[in-house]
Amino acid sequence: MKRFFVMTALLAMAFTAGAQNFEATFKQAKTLKITGKVIKSEGEITYTAPDQLAMMYTDPEGDYFIIDGPQVRMDLRGIAVDVNSTGNKLVQSQRNAILYSVQGKYEDIAKEMDADCTVTAGKNGGKHVVLKMRKALPKGYSGMELDYDKQGKLTRMVLEEVGGISTEYILTY
């Protein structure tokens, strides 16, 4: 009997972990508040639970944003950065916010970033989540907007930065 419960628990964990892995395409629109200029990009995103995420851009080709455990690597329009988030609170909170968004853990984002979290009904039975940071920080996110479909998959993410840059991602599975 004990063996049955252990096997059932292991299978449940395997199904849960498998459900958190995905591949999708994304479209990105970065809006600069001061000028109103919109910079568009697109590519493919792959996520493997719990902390592996890769955004490989097809336009502009060669750009990437990768979370590999604590490492955050990116090359966006020729500017390459490789940071271990463990010793960098700002990068760690941004890394976690992105991973938690993909995982549907918006309450964890609110807790970690000291944000107010409002959840309302979204399109087609999904959820619409708005996070607003309570304290203005010199850098990082000031707010986030997340949309999930009825299966709990992230379909839209908007990152509002303190400096007035807003970046919207639309995911298609």
Secondary structure, DSSP 8 states (H G I E B T S, - for coil): -HHHHHHHHHHHHHHHHHHT-EEEEEEEEEEETTT--EEEEEEEEEEETTTEEEEEEEETEEEEEEEETTEEEEEETTEEEEEEGGG-HHHHHHHHHHHHHHHT-HHHHHHHHTEEEEEEE-GGG-EEEEEEESS--SSSEEEEEEEE-TTS-EEEEEEEETTSEEEEEEEE-
